Amino acid sequence: MKKTALKVLSLIPSTFSLIVLLTALACLLLMITWQAKLCGIVLLLLYYLLKRMAAALSGSRVLRLRTAGILILLILAGVGTLDALRPRGRAGISEGIASNFSPSRRFPLIRLLMLVPERDQVYLGTYLAGFLDRLMDYTQAKRLREMSDEYYSRMAADPAFRELEPALFLGYLDLLGAHPKQGHLYYYQPPQSKNKKLPLLVFAHGDAGNFMTYAWLFKQFADTHGFIVVQPTFGFGIWGRPGAVETVLDAKRYALEQLNVDSERIYLAALSGGGVVASKIAREHPQEFHSIGLISPLPDQMSWLSPDLAHHWQDREMLVIHGSRDKRIPITYIRNLLNGFELEGGKVKLVSLEEDHLLLYTRWERVMEELAQSFTRPLSQSLRGRRPRRYRQH
């Protein structure tokens, strides 16, 4: 038993070395930015240092120490360079956009996980998704990779986003079981907010984390239609856990206290898994938002089957935008829920697009148009002449 335990322990350094090597190769071969390439070089140096340490039983002690000292200095120099150039969210504030962390939740050391730019992490993540996600084939993963990289390229040319600090590390901590307390959000105020109060849109992100691409897309929406946008982070996006509703309501409260918001026009949009928390808020806190828009939503079934939800939304209309080719959340499932909701007297508009689960990226202009129509239409007009209709499966 003791020998077995020693053998297992002896494998740990070699396993860690292999992980370091594979990560270094991924940075050098699969990622895009020079920061990622530099991180790959640093990891190769770390791998070489680990191998030298493993072979420390032979050779001159002075030579071993000298070699280890040089490698450690090179590694520290590389990490220091990457950390110095890491975005910290400072420049974006003057442009009306910011990545805001609560002062009591700064996560100083964990931020080292973001030495590799978010663009590269997403790029690598799409390769992994093609293998690990049974609902995403290689073609779809490639499509997502190309679309994401296009948006990150546009963001790189936008001065407002060059120093915007990412928050994906909160999702990594969530996956590792740390479940960090929330305390981060992106926000954007268009220039006209300096002179007048604007309507507020709170956006609940989907699974895999709060990507900066969402902030960039909703900045276009805000500039075009005159909205302030707040985008809270909830770890990896598992919105069914405790604290989800509070995270969204805290973001709304922050906007009312800190930004030039028109308190009579407050709206909620949610993507994919964010539909869970949006469904709960629609049922449990219907007075908090004047309208709700769901994009490729994963609904909270208990909320949608409750008569309370339909009762709260008899005089207002919810919006659901969904892809007819969505394999992750089939539109037949959505139609069945909406059918029961309308039979109970609830008001809802379903927009079905010939798309899959990625329609926020692929049909962004249409999504933006539908959200704007739903959120800017006077209440009397949105309800006038509308009767509940029954959705049928096709």
N, C-alpha and C positions, 0 to 999 in steps of 0.2 A: 504493500500500500504506500509506504514511504517512498520507495523507488519510483513508483508510478507518478506520485505527486511531484517529485523532483524532475522527472522527464517532462511533465506538462509545463512546469515553471521554466524549464530550459527552452521551451518552444516560444515563449512570449517574446524575447528580444528578436528572434528571427521573423516571427509573424509581424511584429511592429515594423521591422525593416522592410518587409515586403509591401506592407500598406503604404509606407513612405515612398518607396520606389514607384509603385503603381500610380500614386497620386501625382508624383513628379512628372511621370510620363504623360498623364492625362493633361496636366497644365501645359506641357511643352507641345504636345501633338494635337490636342483637341480644342484648346481654348484660343482666344482671339487677341486679347489686349497684351501690351508689353508687360503690364503688371502681373498678369498670370504667368507669362514666360519667366519673369524674374522670380516669382514664387516657385516655379518648377526648378530653377537653378538652385535656389536656397534649399529645397527639399532634396535635391541630388547631393548637395554638400552634406546635409544631415544624414542621408543614407550612407555616404562614404564614411562619415564620422562614426556611425553606429557599427559599420563593418570593421573599422580600425579598432574600436573598443572591444569588439568581439575577438579580435586577434591579438589582444594586448598581452596574452600569456607569453608571447615570444618577442624577441627584439629588444633593442636598447630602451631603457626606461626614459632616458632624456629625450630620445628621438620621438617616442610615443607622446610624451607630454608636449613637445614642441609642435608636432603635427596636430594634435588635438586642439592646442591653443590657437593655432592659425585657423583651423576650420571653424572653431567657435566664434572667433572674431568675424570671419566672413559671413557666417550665419546671422550673427547679431547685426552686422551692417546691412545685410539684405532685408531682414525683418524691420529694422529701423527705417530704412528707405521706404518700404511699402507702407508702414504705419504713418510716416510723415506725409505721404501723398494720399492717404485714405480720406475720402470725403467726410466732412464733419458737419455738413448742413449749414454752414455759416453764410455762404454767398446767396443761397436761395431766398433768404428772408427778405432781402431788399427787392426781390422780384415778385414778392407776394406769395411765394411757395416756401414751405419749410418742412423738415423732418423733425418732429418735436418729441423729445423724450422727457418724461417727468424728471425733475431735478433729483428726486429721491431714488430713481431707478436708472442709473447711468450705465451699468454693465461695463465698466472700463476694461477688464481683462477679456471678457467674452467677445468683445468687439473685434479681437484679433482674428476671429473666424471670418471677418469680412475683408481681410487683406486682399483676397482675390475679388475683383469687381463682380457685382451682381450679374452683369451681362455674361461673364464667363461661366458663372455658376449655373445660370439658366441654360446656357448653351450645352454644357455638359449634362445637365439634368434631363434635357430632351433625349439624349442618347440613352440614358439609363431608363427613362420612361418607356422607350420602345421595347425594352427587354423585360421590365418589371411590372408594367401595367398591362394586364390582360385585355383591357378595353381600348388600348392605344396601340395600333400597329405601326410598323416602321414608316409607312407613308405619312400617316397622321403626325407622328413625332417629327419627321423631317419638315412637314408643313408648319408645325408650331415653332420649330427652331428657326426657320427662315423668317416667319412673321415677327417673332420676338426680336431677332437680331435687327430687323429693319427698324422697329420702334426704338431699340437702344441706340441705333445709329443716329436717328433723328434727335434723341435726347442728348447725345454727345455734342450735337451742334447747337443745342439750346443753352444759353448761359445760365438760365434759372435752374438747370438740372445738374450742372457739372459738379457742384459741391453738395448735392443732396445726399444725405447719409442714408444708406439702406438699413432695413430692419429684418432681413431674412434670418439672421442668427437667432432671433426669438423663435422662429419656426423650428430650427435645429434643436434648440433647447427643449422645445415642446416634444419633439419626436423622441428625444433621449429620456423623457420622463420628468424633466425638471419643472415643467409647467410654470414658467415665470409669470409673476404678476404683471398684468398689462400696465402700460404707461407710455405707449407710443402712438402717434398718429401723424399722418401727412395732412397738411391743409394748404389750400390755395385761395387767395383773394384776388380777383381781377382788379385792374386799375380803377374801374368805376366805383368800387366799394369805398374809396376814399371820400366820395361826395354823397353817397346815399346808401341806405340799407339794402341788402340784396337777399334773395331767398337762399336757403341753405339746403344742400344735398349731403346727406351722410351715406357713405358707401361701405358696405360690408363685403370684404374680399372673399374669395373662394378657398379651396384646398391648396396646400403647398406654400401658403404664406402671402404676405402683403407686398406684391411686386411693385417696383417703381413704375413699371409700364402702366399700371392702373392709374397712378397719379398723373402720368403724362397724358393719357387718354382723356381723363376727366378734366384736365386743364383746358383741353380743346373745347370740351362741352361748356365749361364755365365761361371761357372767353366769348364763345359764340352766343350763349343764351343768358349771360349775366347772373351766374350763380356763384356762391361761395361753396367750396367742397371740402369736406372733412372725411378722412379715410383712416379709421382706427385699426390697429393691429391686434389680432387675437391668435398669437402663436402660429401654429401650422394651419389654422383655419378649421379646427374641430369645434364648431359652434354649438354642438349639443352639450358641451360641458358647462358646469356651473361658472358663473361670471360673465357669460357671453352677453346676456341682455344688458347687464350693468356696463360693459365695455362700450356698447353702442350708445346708451343713454349718457354715459360720461362724456363721450365725444360730442354729443349734441350740447351738453351743458357747457363744455369748454368753449364751443363756438359762440354760444349766446353770451358768455362772459368776456371773451377775448376778441371776437371778430365783429364786424359791422353787419350783423344778421337781422333780417326782418323776421321777427318772431311769429308773424302771421302766415309765413310761407316756409314750412319746414318739411322736407321730403326724405324718404329712405329708399336707396337702391341696394340690391344684393345680388351677388353672383354665385351660382353653383351652391356650394355648401353654406354660403352666407344666407341662403334661403331659409335655413333652419331657424336662425335667430330672427330673421325678418318675419317669419310666420308666427313665432312666439310673441313678438312685440305687437303684431297686428291683432292677436287675440287678447293678450294680457295688458297691453298698454296702448290701446287704439288711439287715445287722445294725444299721444306724443308726436305723431306725424300726420300731415294732412293728406298724403298719398304715398303709396308704396309701389315700386317697380321691381320686378324679379326677372333676372336674366339667367337663362338656362338653370332654373332653380332646383335644388334638392329641398323639397318642402318638408316641414315638420308635420307628419301625417296626423298626429293627434290634434294639432291645432286646426288643420283644415277639415277634419271630420267633426269638430265641435260646432254645435249650433251658435255658440257665442261669437265665433269669428264672423259668420254671415250676418248676425244681428248687428255687429259693430260697423259693418261695411255695406249697409243698405242704402246709405245716402252719399256714399263716396265710392269711387271706382279704383280698384287695383289693376295694375298692368303686369302681364306675364309675357315675356318674349322667350320663345323656345324654338329649337331646331327640330325639324321633322325627321332628320337623320341622326338624331342624338341617340347613341347606343348606351351611354352611361346612365341617362335618365330618360327613358322612352317617352315620347310625347303622348302615347296612349295612356300612360299612367297619369300624366298631367291633366289630360282631358277628363279622365274619370273623376279626379279630385275637383276640378272646376265645375263639372256637371253637378255634383252633389252640393257644392258651395252655392251655385246659382239657384238650385231647387229650394234651398233654404232662404233665398231672398238676397244673397250677396251680389254685389256688382263687381264684374271683372271683365277686362278686355284681354283676349289672347291673340298675340301676334305670332303666327307660325312662319318661320323662314326655312327655306330649303338649305339647311346647314346642319353641322354636327355640334358637338358640345363647345367648340371653339368660336362660336359665332360672335362673341364680344370682340375678338381680334379680327375675324374675317369680314364681319358686317358692321363694323363700328359706326359708320356714318348712319346706317339705318337704325341701329340701336339708339344713337344719340337723338335722332329725329323723333323716335317714338317716345323716349323719355321726356323730351322737351314738350311734345304735344300733350302728354299726360300731366306734366307738372305745371304747365303754364296755362292750361285751359281753365276758364272759370268754372266753378263747381256746378252752377246752374246749367251751363252748356253741356258739361260732361254727363249729366244725368237726364237731360231733356230728351224725351222720346225713346229712351232705352228700356227694353224689356228683357228679362232673363231669357237666355236661349240655352238649349240643351246641346252639349257637345257629344258627338257620336264618334266612335272609333272607325277608322278607315282601313 
